[in-house]
Amino acid sequence: MSGVWSGRCLTRKFVRQAYILANNRILGPAPLQRSSPVYAALRSSHSRLLQKNQPSVCSAKDVLKSSDSAYSQSSSHKPENPGEEFKKTHTGGGSGEQKDDLRLKGLLGALAALIAGGLLTWYLTQKTDDEAAKNASDEEKRKRKLLATPPTSPPSSKDLPKHVPYLIVGGGTAAFSAFRAIKSNDATAKVLMISNEFHKPYMRPPLSKELWYTPNPSEETIKDYRFKQWTGSERSLFFEPDEFFVDPEKLEESVNGGIAVAQGFTVKKVDAQKRIVTLEDGYEIEYDSCLIATGCAPKNLAVFQDAPPSIREKVMVYRTPDDFDRLRKLASEKRSITIVGNGFIGSELACSLAHYSKENGGGKVYQVFQEDSNMSRVLPDYLSRYTKTKMETQGVCVIPNASIKKATRDASNLKLELNNGTTLMSDVVVVCVGCSPNTEFAGPSRLEVDGSLGGFVVNAELEARRNLYVAGDASCFYDPLLGRRRVEHHDHSVVSGRLAGENMTGAKKPYQHQSMFWSDLGPEIGYEGIGLVDSSLPTVGVFALPSDANGAMENPAEPKEGADSKEKKDTAVVTTDGVASDSDRAANYGKGVVFYMKDDKIVGVLLWNLFNRIGLARTIINQNKKYDDLNEVAKLFEIHA
């Protein structure tokens, strides 16, 4: 503001000087008390100006009028002696006509100076106001962000140790699993975990499943995020209570070691050669062995990312306990909720919300996606369509083959225009369209990222560089049976984190685990999978027919020869194209097993409403062999038990 004030003062000074100069040129110096010149009578208007004691300013119109009048009067009177008139003109201080001309030019110059000064002042003021408004806006955003963001723990990065034996970047399942493995092999290990979240390590699967079935609608938040497991026992979402962890400031002093979590800090670079991790504020921490377990970040849609703030405030992604709290509050307020996406999180969340809405008298639940049916990238077409039908019976309004083209809003609702021509009104939108691995510091750290799968490229021992490991969702590893892969499942995070922790203490083991996943979509659908469970692969499914629905599955391909009469009656073998779409509604896929094939070998197994058989499925995949009769393989899973 001091620069602007100086500019304004300079402008005013410039205008004032121009004003004085113009008046001096118009009026001349103050006249002495003397008799009027001989031609005073001939130039009455000019004479009146000369006789004034104080200077005055007249308008350009007045100046022109006075000049014209003087000129007309002078032209009508001839001087008696032209030579004497000439003498008077040059000896008495100049002619009246020249003074009139000077007066006009001077006044015009003053006006120009006034206009220029005004424009300059306006420009400086406007520019400064714009800059001030922008700075105020940026400052307001910064303050709002600080208020919305919880404080880091510890308050400053300077409170963190300068060197730790074991450093873990990330605070999720893989990170905590690695700590447990490190502690098992090094009883006094000191482990520092750096997390950009503001929670201690927790598991994610219950956020879209079990937590929504916890019967405590009256509580604002669920204490410790406790839920009932499928075994009936109750536990917290967090792996350990707060008392389990060591304060980061006290980690170096801890005789028995332990784990400290630095919450709210972000790593911007890892120097694998110097073994130094640099935080966003420039603080450096040296390590002996380091694990990257940064996980994934949920994706959003461009139609919402580019939308105004009034629309973005009604759109959210779903990944953390804070997201659960926000969505649960909205559901308890009986808001209509639209889920975008048909994958694991989208379908599970839609089912859970429909159940919660039914139990608590909530609002409508919509699910919008571009594909034909639910879980279409995982399940064969017939199971995908069957799943969609079951979700609709649970109260989910499924809108397939649609995407959001435009979003607007009124006072309370979002208006979603779909590409199929329909319009959907919703209070909130939850985007569940997958996630991207967090590899932002790969470039500055000179770490390789897989171009197609994403994630940090690691070797068989999950090592990206010497003494630098990667585990969990952010790792892209080589599977000896199935090729290079990147897996986003809880079981993979647990096992890969554990193996990385063991290797950080010197084990040097290869990662050969076939990770599994599970999903629950209401009371009638639950499944587990392992290996390459990809609907683009050829599949063969074997299902047990209910006793009251023997005729419902007669259209699928007949069981292969060799099956006994009981199997022919009670079992249906379904290939990828074995079920017609018009028979899906009549079909009842109670229990079964689906084999995913590649080069005539089983590379993936889906257990449909069959549980505690994942170990057998892992063994079959690891055998890496061709089977003559998949019916015989299906018998091993006891689908009729």
N, C-alpha and C positions, 0 to 999 in steps of 0.2 A: 504493500500500500504506500510505502514511502516513495517509491519510484513514480507512482501515479500522481501523488501530491506534488512532487517536484515538477512533473510535466504540466500539471494544471497551473502551478505558480508561474512557470516559464511562459505558458500561453497567455496568461493574464497580463504579465509584464510586457509581452510583445504587443498585445492589443492596446495596452495603455500608451506605449510609446508611439504606436501608429496613430492613435487618436490625437495625441499632443502634436505630432508632426503635421497631421492633416489640418488641424486648426491653425497652426502657425502659418502654414502655406496659404490657407484661405483668408485669414484675417490680417496676417502680418503682425508686427510688434504693436503694442498698445500705443495709440496716438497721443501726442502732446496737446495741451490746450492752446490752440491757435485758430486763426480765422480760416474759414473754408476757402478752398482754392477757387479760382475764377470759374472753372467748369463744374463746380459743385451743383449749380442750379440746373445744369444740363443733365446731370446724372443723379437724379434724386434718390434712387434706390441704393446706389453705392454709397452716396453721402450719408444716408441713415445708418448704414453698417459702420462707417468710419467713426461716427459720433458716439457709438456705444462704448461704455467703459469695460464691460465684461464680454469675453468671447462667447459666441453662440454657434450652434451647428444647425444647419438646415438640410432639408432633404434634397435629393437629386432633382426632384420635380421643382422644388422651390428655386434651386440654383438655376435651372434651365429657364424658368419663368422670368427670374430677375435679369438674367443675361439677355434674353430676347427683348425685354422691355427697355433695357439700357441701350441695346443696339438700335432699336427702332427710334428711340428719342434722339440718339446721337446722329442718326442719319437724316433727321429732319431739320437739323440746325447746322449751318455752315459756319465755321469759324471766320471771324472778320479778317484775321491775318493768318493764313496757313503756315507761314514760316514761324510766327510766334507760337502757334499751337504746337508745331513740331519741337520748338525749343522747350516749351513747358513740359511736353511729354517726356523728354529725355533728361531734363534737369530737375524735374519735380518728383522722381521716383518711379516712373513707368506709366504706360497708358492703362486706362480702365479695361480695355478689351483684353490685354495680356493678363491682367489680374483676374478677370472673370474666367479665363481659360485655365489659369493655375488653380483657381478655386474649385472648378469642376473636376480637374484631374486629381487634386488632392483629396476631395471628398470620395471620389470613386476608389482611390487607393485605400482610404480608410475603411470603406465598406468591404473591399476585397480582403483586407487584413482581418476585419471582424469575422467574415465568413470562413476564411482559412483557419483562424484561431478556434472558431466554434467547431469546425469539422475535426480539427486535430484533437481538441478536448473530448469530443464525442467518441472518436476512435479509441483513444487511450482508455477512456472510461469503460466503453463497451468491451474492449479486449480484456481489461482487468476484471470486469464483472463476470465475463465468461470463464476466465481462469479461476477466479475466486469461487464461482459456482461449481466448477469441476472439482477443484480441490476440496471444497466442502462436501461434495457428493462422495468423493473417494474416501475422505476422512470418515464420513458417516457410514460407508460400507465397511471400513476397517473396524470401526467401533462396534457395529452390529455383529460382525464376524467374531470379534473378541467376546462379546456378550453371549453369542450363541454357542461358542466353542468352550467346552470345559477347560479348566487350566491343566497344563501338563503336570505329570508327576514323574520326577521331582519338578519344582517350579522352573528350574533352569538347567540347560544341558551341562553347565559347568559343575553341577552336583554329581554328574556321572563319572565313573572311574575312567582314567586315561588308558588303562590296559586291563583286559580280561582274558583268561585262558580260553573261554568258550563264549562266542558271541552269536546270537540268533537274531536275524532280521525278519520280523514278522511275529504275530502273536496269536496264531490260530491253532488248529488241531495238530498239524504237522510239527509246528514249533514246540508245542508242549510235549508231544510224543518223543521228540528228539531229546528234550531235557530229561525225561524219565530214563531214556536209554543211557545218556551220559552219566547220570547220577548212579545208575546201576553198575556201571563199569568204573566209575571214579567217585568214591564215596564223599570226598571233600571238594568236589568240583564246584567252581564258582561260575555261574552262567548268567549272562546279562541278555535279556530279551528286549529288543527295541520294536515297539508297536505304534502305528499311527492311529490305533483305536484308543478308546478311553474306558475299556473294560479289560478285566483279566481274561486269560484264555478260556474259551467256551466252545461247545459243539454247536454246529449249525442245523443239522437235520430236524430237531424238535421244533424249530421256529416255524416250519410249515406243516408240522404233523401234530405231535402229542400236546404241545402247549395250548392248542386251540380246544382241546378236549378236557382241559383242567377246569373243574367246576367251581370257579370263584368269580362270577360276573360282577360282584359288588366291589371288589378291590380295584383301586386305581391301577396299580401294577402288581404283578405276581411276585411275591417275595422270593428272591433268589432264583426266580424263573424255574420253580419246581414243577415237575410233571411226573405222570405215571408211565413207567416203561411197560413193554408188552408182557413182561414177567409178572407185573402187578406191583413191583417195588417202586418206590418214589425216589427221585434224585433231583439235583440241581443241574441247570444248564451249564454251570461253570465246573471246570474240572476239579478245582480246589478252592476253598474259602480264602479270603484275603489274608488271614493269619498265616497261611502256608508260605507266603512269599516274603522275601527279605527286602527291606527298603534299599533302593539303589545306592543311597549315600553310605549304607553300612555294609555293602557287599564285600568290600576289600577287607573289612575287619572281621568278617564272619569266619570263625575257626572251623566250623563244620561245612562251610560252603553254603550252597543253596541257589535259588533262582530269584533274580530281581527283574521286575518288568518296568521299563521306562515307557510310560503311556503318553501318547500324543506327539511323538517325535517321528520325523520322516528322514530316511536315508537318501542321499542324493548321489553317492558314489561309493564304490568298493574298489580299493586298490589291492588287487590280489598279489601283486609282486611285493609291495611293502607291508601287506597285511594291515591295512588301515581302512576304517569305515568313516566316511565324512557325513555328518548330519546336514540338514538343510540350512542351519545357521552357521555352518563352517566348523563346528566342533568336531575334533578327530578322536577316534577311539582305536587303539591298537588291539589286535587279537592274535591268538595262536592258531585257533581253528574257528571257522565261521560257517554258518548255515543260512542260506536264503530260503525263506518260507513265506513269501509275500502274498501268496494266494491269488485271488481274482477280484476284479471289480465288476459290478453289474452293469450291463449295457442299458442305454436309453434309446429312444427313437428320435430321429431328426425333427419330426413334426412337433415334438415337445421341447427338444433342446433349443430350437430356434423360436419358440413361442414367447409371448410377453410374460412378465412375472406373475400377472394375475392368473394365468393358466398354469404356469410351472408350479405354483404353490399348491395346486390340486393334483399334482402328478408326483409319484414316488417310485423308487425302486425298492427291492426287498432283499435284505441280507443280514441285518444286525438286530440285536435285541431292541435297540431304539426304534427300528422300523416296525418291529412287532408291537411295541407299546403304542406307537402312533396309529397303526392300522386297527388294533384292538379297540382303541378309544373311538375311532370313527365307526367301527362296526357296532359298538355298544350304543352309539347315538342314532342307530337305525339308518345309517347312510347307505345309499346305493353305491356299489363298488364294481368297477370293471377291471378284470384281469386281462392283460394282453400277453399272449404266449400260451403254447400248448405243451410245453416240456414238463420236466419234473416239478420245478417250483411252481409254475403257473397252474398245473393241474392239481397238485396237492393243495395249494393255497385256495383254489376255487372250491374244492371239496370241503376243506376245513371251514372256510367262511360260510358256505351254505349250511353246514351243520351248526355253526355258532349262531347264524341268523335264525335258524329254525328253533333252536333251544331258547333264544333270548328275544324272539320277536323282532329281528333286525330287518334291514332293507334287502333289496334285490341284489343278486350276485350274477354278473355277466362275465363271460369268457370269450374273448375275441382272438382269432388267429387266422393266418393265411392258409393253413393246411386243411385237409379234408376232415380229420378227426384228431382226437387226443393222442399224445405220445406217438405220433406218426413216425418219428425218426428212430424209435426204439422198437415198437410193437409191429408185428405183421399187420397188413391192412384189416383183416377180419377181426383181430383183437383190438385194434385201434377203434374201429367202428363200434364194436361191442362196448368198449370203455366209454365212448361218447354217450351211448344210450344210457348206460348206468349212471353217468354223472348227471344227465338230465333228470333222471328219476330221483336224484338226491336234492334237486332244487337249483342246480346251476343252469342258467340260461346260456347255452352254448351257441355261439355265432361263428361257424366255420367259413372258410373261403372268403375272408374279409380282412381288410386292413384299414387303419385310420388315415383318412386323406387330409382332414382338416379339423382343428379344434378351436372352438370359441367358447365364451362363457357369458352367463348373465350374472345376476346378483349372487346366486348361490350354486348353480349347476354348471357343469361342463356340457357343451353340445358337441358331440363327436360325429362327424360326417364320415361314413364308411364308403369304400370304393364300390360297394354293390348298390349304392343309391339310398341306403337307409340311414336314419339319424338316430343316435343313441344319447339319451340324457343320463348323466351320472354325476354323483357327488365327488368321487375321487377315482383316479386311475392308478393301477399298480402295474408297472412294466416288468415283465418276467420273460425276457428274450435272450437269456444266456449271459455269460460274463467273459471278460477278457483278462488274461494273466497280467499281473502287475510287473512289468519289466521296464519301467520308465528309466531306471538308472543303468540299463544294459549298455547304452551307448557310451556315456562317460566312463563306465567301468570296463569297457572293451570286452564285454561278454557276448557270446553268440546266442542269438535267438532264432528258433526255427521259423523259416519263412512261411510255411503253410499251417502248421499246428499251433504256432506261438509257443511261448515258454522258453526258459533258459535250457540250452542244449547241454546234457550231461552224459558221462560215460556210464558203464554198467554199474559202477560203484556210486552213482549219483554225484559225481564230482565234476564241477565246471572248470575249475583250475585247482592247482595243488592247494590242499587245505581249505578249499572253498566248495561247499556242497549246496545242492538245491533239492528240496523235497516238496511234496504236495502238489496243488493245482498248477504252480508256476514251473514245474519241472517237465522237460520233454526228454524222455528216456528211451532206450532201445530195448524192446521186448524180443528175446531170441526166437519166440514162436510167432509173434504177431507183428513184428516190425516196430518202427519208431512210433511212439504214442505219447499223448498227453491226456491224463485222466483227471476228472473233477468229481471224485467221489470220496466220501468220508473214510472208507476203508483204505483207500490208497493213501490218503493223508496220514492215517495212523501208521501204516506199515512202512511207507517210504520215510516218514519222519523218524521212526524207530531205527531203521537201517542206517540212515544218515548219521544219527546220534552215535550208533555203535562204531561206524567208520571214523567219526571224529575222534574217537578214543583209540583208534588203531586197528579195528577189526578187518577192514578192507574186504567186505563181503559184496558180492554182486546182487543186484536187485532182480529177482526172478519171480516175484509174487504176482499171481493173477488176482487182482482186486475185485471185490464184489460190490453190489449196490442193492438197495431195497426201496420200495415205494408202497404207500398205502393210499388207496383212492376210495374211501368209504368202507362200509362193513362188508361188501361183497368182493372187493378187488384188493389183493395184496400180492406182490411178486418180488422175487429176488433174481438178480442176474449176475453173470460173471463172464469175462472175456469180451470178445467183440460182439456186442449185442447191438446190431445195426440193421434196421429194416430194409436197407438196400441190398442186403445179402439174401441168397436163397434160404428158406426156412422149411423145416418139417416139424409140425406140432402133433403131439399125441395127447389126447384128452380122455378123461374118464367121463362117460355119459351118465347123467342121473337116471335112476330107475324109472322115473316118470316122464322121461323125455327121450326115450330110445329112438323115436322116429324123427327127432329134431335134427339129428346129425347124419341122416342117411345119405345126403347129397355129397358130402365130402368124399375125397378119394378113398377107395376101399383099403383096408389094411393089407399090407404085403403078405404074400403067401408064406405059410409057416406059422402064422398066428393061430392059436387054438380057437374053438368055437366060442369060448367065454370072452376072449379078447375081441373077436369079431362082433360080439353083441354089445359089449360094454366099453369099447375103445374106438375112437375115431382118429384117423391119421389125416392131418390137414397139411397140404403143401402150400406154397406161397399163393398159388392161384386156385386152390382147391375148394374155396367156398364162394358161392354166388352171393352178391350183395343182398338179394331179396330174401335170403334165408338167415341173415344176420340177426334179425329181431327175434326169430324163433329159436336161434341157437342159444344154448346155455353152457358157456365154457366154465364149468365148475372147477376142476383141477386138471392140470396138465403140465407138460414140459415141451418147450420149443427149442429145437436145435438150429443154430445158425451155421451155415456151411460155407466153406471156401476151399476150392480144389478137392472136393469130396471129403473134407475133414471137418470135424466139429471144432469151430473156433469160438463159439459162444453158446451159452445155455441160459434160458429163461425158465424159472420155476414159477408156474402160475398157481397161486394159492397153495403152494407146497413150501414147507419150511423145514429148516434143520437138515437140508440136503446139499448145502452149498459145497461142502468138502468133497462129496462125490462128483459134483459137476467140475470142480477144479481138477480132480484126478483125471477125468475123461479128457479135458482139454490138454492137459500136460502130456497125455499119452501120444498125442499128435499122430493119430492113425486113422485109417479108413475103416468104416464099419459096414458090413454087408447088410445088416438088418437093423435099422434104427428102432424098430418096435422092441427088439430084444434089449437094446440099450435103455429104452424108456421103462422097461420092467424093473430095472435096477432102482428106479426112483419111487417105486411102490405108489403109483398114483391112485390105486384103489384102496389104499389103507385108510 
